[in-house]
Amino acid sequence: MKNAIILHGKPDKEEYYDPAAPSMSNAHWIPWIQGQLLKHDIWTATPEVPNAFRPDWELWCKEVERFDITPETILVGHSCGAGFWLKWLSEHKDVKVAKVVLVAPSLGYGWDGDYFFDNFQLDPDLVSRTAGITIFNSDNDHEGILKAVKEIREQLPGVEYQEFHLKHFTIGSMKTPEFPELLAECLK
């Protein structure tokens, strides 16, 4: 059965605890893409990682591994969530999945005192275990994101790349929760 898992990023502590802000799994374009994939008969999960502002590798793995991850699974990650998928797939070399879409992928550059992405190497054969990996990058994103995108593109031959001018793909820069380019990529 086709399914998708959409993983949010790492908010700052103020955003995480802001009573006026939605939970991370309900922020930005995540609810919209979940609804659109469901309308295409793709069961879609949007796990909510507790205390996402302080990433804990074991906790993120526990939250994600509750879901079936099969060769028919589409994986989407935003920022830290995108970096999570890269690390998780690099560490689980026996796992094959469908499409992987990395939206403004982070590898932790610029984070203060955080070790979420320490001690891992991107699996150079990662793309071959997927139906394709695509990076959505914003040319005006944070320096750490731009550095991560450059590194990923250099180390993973065959990664597709799409460039936008939508700083970090947040609701503030996009002005809408709709993300039709992401939907088209997931359905490819």
Summary of the structure (lengths in Angstrom):
residues: 188
radius of gyration: 15.0
end to end distance: 16.4
largest distance: 42.6
contacts: 583
relative contact order: 0.17
helix: 37%
strand: 15%
